[in-house]
């Protein structure tokens, strides 16, 4: 399997679950379309990433004789009141997002796509996350660590932000960036192997 992502968290999760894979990052614009719903947004990006990499490797890859090419694309976003909170542009934007999330419940949605010669299967996973109240000092200190800067919603549940997350409903791995059970189901549905 090929992972069409440069995300170190996705690599770690796949390795942890004993998937055999190579990494070939996809480079597609990640801006939401006007009026695009969060689930449609992450599903579209996951599909685009998987299909771009599948197309590139299909055209250039002669080393996979007899081995089916399977490309996994994924995209994760945070939504609050149906507004998409992507990766922060800078420290001020990260602080703004964390103030929005403070003391509230939001959703983390990951779109997953598997591209093969037979076509592309797409699915999405949603997890509800409760954030505790954060003081301005806590927000500033957390942003200063740099951890929020490349994360949707400006936090990492598996990192320092864990102290402000008392409860989730749904798949924890989805919040980290890749719902492993969903990936397994898609692979099994397509009669493919890890």
N, C-alpha and C positions, 0 to 999 in steps of 0.2 A: 504494500500500500504506500502511496505517496501522500504526505501531508502538505497541502497547499497553503502553508502558513509559516511565518517566521516567529510565531509566539513561543517563547520558552516554556510558558505554562502548558500549552497544548502538547509540546514535546514531552514534558515531564509526565503529564497525565497518561499519554499513550504508552510511554515506557513503563510506568508504574503498573498499568493494566496488562503488560506483557504483549502489546501489539508489536508486530514487526513492521517497520516503516522507514522511509527515507523522507527527507525534507526538501521541498522545492517551492519556495515562497511565491505566492501570486502577488502581482502588483495591479490592483484595480482601484479606481476612485471609490472612496467610502462615504461620499456625501449622500444623505437621504434625498429621494426625489420629493418634489413638492406634494404635500398631503399624504405621503407614504406612511402607512401604519407600521408600528414597530416590528410585528411578526413578518410582514411582507418585506420590510427593509432587510432584516438579517437573513431571511430566506433567499432573497435576491442576491445579496452579496456572497453568501455561501455557494450558491449555484455558479455565479460568475467566476469566483476563485477556482472552484473545482474544474469548471469547463475550460478556463484559460490554460490552466496547467495541463489538463488532459490533452488538449489540442496541441500544445507545444511539445509535450513528450511523445505523443503519437506520431508526430511528424519527424521527430529526431531520434527516437529511441529504438535501436535495433538490438539491444542487449537483453530484451525480455522475450526472446523466442519461446513460445509456448506458455508464457506466464501472462495472465490477464493483467492489464493495466487498470488499477483502481486508484482514484484520486479523491481524497477527503478534503473538502473545503468547509470552513466554519467562520461564523462571525457572531460576536456577542455584543449586546447593548444593554444599557440600563434605561428603564422607562419610569417616569414619575408622572402620574396623571396623563398618560398616553403621550408625553413629550419624551423624545429621544435624548438621552444624555450620553454623548460619545466620549471620546478621549479629550481631556482638557487641552486647550491651546497653550496655556501658560499657568503659572502659579495662582494668579488671581481668578482664572476660570475654574481651577480645581477647588479653590476655597468657596467659590460661588456654588458649585455643584454640591459640595459637602454641606453647606448651609441649607440647601434645598432638601437634602436627604435626612438631615438631623431631626430625630424624633418622629420620623415617618416611616411608612412601609412603601416599598417600591418593588418593581419586578425586574428580573434579569432574564433576558431572552437570548437564546443561542439558536441560530439557524445552522443546520448541518446538511451537507450535500455530498453524495457519493457519485462520481462520474465514472462510467465504464463504457465499453464499446456498445453495450445495449441501451445506454441512455443515462439519465441523471435522476437519482432519487433524492428528494428534499424533504426535510422534516424540521420541526422546531420544538424546543423545550423551554418551559417557563418556570421560574422559581420566584417565590415571594420572599423578600428579605426585609426584616425589621431593623431599623437603625435606632440606636439610643440617642438621646440628646447629646450634642457635642458643644462644648464652649468655644468661643472664638479663639482662645488660647490653644485648646486641643487641636482645632482645625489648622491653625497656623503652624503648630509644631509638627503635625502630621504632613502637611504640604511641604514643609522644610526638609523632610526626609527624602523627598523625591519619589517615593513609592507611588503616589497617585498619578504621576505624569503620563504613563502610557497605558492607563487602565480606563475602560468604559466606566463612567460614573465617578471617576477619580478615587477609586479605592480597590484594595486587594483583600478579599475575605481571608485568604490564606496567609496574609501578612499582618502588619500592625493594626489594621482596621478591625481585626477579629474582636478586639476589646469592646467595640461599639455595636456588635451584632449579636443580640441576645437570642434571636430566633429566625429560622428560615423554614419555609414550607416548600418541599420539592427537592430537587437534585442539587446537592452541594457542589458536585463537580461542574455542573452547569454554570454556577456562579464563578468558579475559578476560570472557566472558559471553554469547557468541552464536556457535554453530557455523555459519559462513557457508555452507559447502558443503552442510550439511543443509538450511538455509533454501532454497538454490537448488534442491536436489532436490525439496523439497516444492512449491515454486512450479512447477517443470517438470511434476511429476506431475499437478498440478491444471490443467495447460495454461494457467497464468497467466504474466504477464510481470512482470519486475522493475519 
